[in-house]
Amino acid sequence: MKIEHIGIAVKDLESAVKTYESLLGTVCYKREIVESEKVDTAFFQTGESKVELLGATSPDSVIAKYVEKKGQGMHHVAFEVDDIHKELDRLRAEGFTILNENPKRGADNKLVAFVHPKDNCGVLVELCQQIRE
């Protein structure tokens, strides 16, 4: 298991992209809207991992509500797994609270599922697996 990306919730995605391009000294290599989550994403490669900026496309999206409640900042840490179903079963057996009954399609051609932050010292954890077509 490795850190696949760190997700950062932002209020203004365009401004945040410019900030992170300057901060990281590289350009955003990919933008993608995930309609089901009402989120616009921007990705930056940083070594073996990525930074994902998350901007709301609707005031009722999870990201908009997060930013309104907690402000901008780290939203989640994503870990890449080889078999997301097997990993979810393992975590359920360990007593972790899984927020998705089944993995769903996320950004960057991944299957994703989330583990409740109450079980992870306050950090929302995303598990992701590359979709094999």
N, C-alpha and C positions, 0 to 999 in steps of 0.2 A: 504494500500500500504506500502511495506517495501523495504529497500535496499536489493536486491537479491545478487548483486555483484558489485565490482569495477573492470573495465577492464583496464589493464596496457599494453601498447604497448612496446615491447622490440625488440632489435636488434638480440640478441643471446638467444634463449629460453632456451637452456641447461644451460647456465651460470646463467640466471635469476632464473631458478628453484632452483639451488643450493643456490643462494643468499636468495630467499624467504623462503626456508626450514630453513636456519640458522636464518633469521630475525624473522620468526613466530614460530620457535621451533616445527615445524610439517612437515610431508612429503606431497608432492603433492599427492592428492588422486585420480586424474583422468587426463588423457591426451586424447585429441580428436582432430582430424583434421576435419575441416569444409571445404570440397572441394569447395563448391559454393563460399566461401569467400577467398579461398586460404590462410587459417590461421590454425596454429597449436596452440591449447589451452592447458593450464595447470591450474588446479584448486586447491585452498587451502581453507579449511573451517576455518573461523575465527568467532567463536561465532555463531550467527544466520545468518551471511552473509558470502560471499565468496570473494576471490581475484581470478581474472582470468588473467593470463598472456597470451598475444597474440603475437605470432611470425609469420612472413610471411613465406609461403611455396613457394612463387614466387615473383620475383622482381616487377611484375605488380599488386600485391595485394594492397588493400586499406591500410593494415597495413604497408607494405613496403613503400608506398608513404607517409604515416603519419610520420613514423620514419625519413624518409629522409628530410621531410619538417620541422617537429617540434621537432625531437629528441625523445628519449625514455621518457615515462611518462604516466600519467593518460590519457586514451583514452575516457572512458565513465563511467557513473554511470547507473546501471541497477536497475529498480524498478519492483518488481513482482506484477502482477495484476491478478485478478480472471477472467476477461473477456477482452482479448486484443482488440477484435473488438469494444466492447462498449466503452472502454477507448480511442481508436483511434478516434472514432466518436465524443466523448466528446471534445477531444483536438482539432480536426479540427474545431468544432463549436466555440471553444474559440479563434481560429485564429492561432494556432500553425502550423508550417510547418512539415508535416510528410514526411520522406524520403522514405518510402516504401508504395506503393499503398495498398499492402496486407501484413500481417505478413508472415514471412518465417521461415523455420526450422533452428534453430541455434544450438549451442553446448548445451550439458547437457540436452537433451530431452526437449527443449523449443521452443515455437513459439516466434519470436522476431520482433520488428519494432523499428525504430529510429526516434527521434524528433530532428530537426536541431538545432545545437548549437546557432545559431543567436537568437533564441527565448528563450534561457535558460542561459543567462549571460555567453555565451561562452562554455557551457558544453554540449557535446553530451549526450543525454539521450536515453537509451534503455528501452523499455517496454518488459517484458517477462512473458510468461504464460506457466506453465507446460503442456506438451502435454498429453492429456487424451486418452489413447488407448482403 
